[in-house]
Amino acid sequence: MSLILQQHTEDYHWAIWKIDELEEELLSLLPHNSRYYEAISHFKAPTRRLEYLSVRALLFRMLNEEKTISHRENGKPYLDDNSYHISISHTRGYAAVIISKHHEVGIDIEQFGRRVEKVASHYMRSDEIPQPYEGDCIWSLLLHWSAKEVMYKCMDATDVDFIRHLRIAPFTPLPSGEFNAQEFRSSQCRIFHIQYQLHPEYVMTFTCL
């Protein structure tokens, strides 16, 4: 089984799945798998099919019961029975899910890679200074991007500019930790408490509001 990491508290439950199965293997982990087979038939890309199945296999593993994930017009996922708030994310080789009965939640997972250096100017503010982790600022750049993705997922707003509307407070990266962030898109200017995990192959951030 590919559940590699999880945390369960009174407020939330998150978990990460390493996608190393074939489609048929993932389908075998799900009840009523003919329904899922029909759903993935609409996806042409094999990676998209695996992501779809791994998220649902992970959710089934977390709850030990089947839930139907749908999406609102803005792409935000929800459970048809509204039993939990949910957020999902995937990157190359991994899927992540967070759920909470009573709180809005957001999660993001990003593959480690240096491409983020080339696009940092599109989301890093001038007052956001990446601090190195093990002598490399890539981790901090990835955490800034990932945290802003989490904030965006929790905001019921359109036209969110990652530079003008989202700011990450200064922090020094550790193997795991937390930092604060703030949005300036709404009148509330909400504060987000972002928690994170570093892994040799990815960074993961999440929040529970």
Secondary structure, DSSP 8 states (H G I E B T S, - for coil): --EEEEEE-SS-EEEEEE--S-HHHHHHTSTTHHHHHHHHTT--SHHHHHHHHHHHHHHHHHHSS---EEE-TTS-EEETT--SEEEEEEETTEEEEEEESSS-EEEEEEE--TTHHHHGGGT--TT-----BTTBSHHHHHHHHHHHHHHHHH---SS--TTTTEEE------SEEEEEEEE-SSTT--EEEEEEEEETTEEEEEEE-
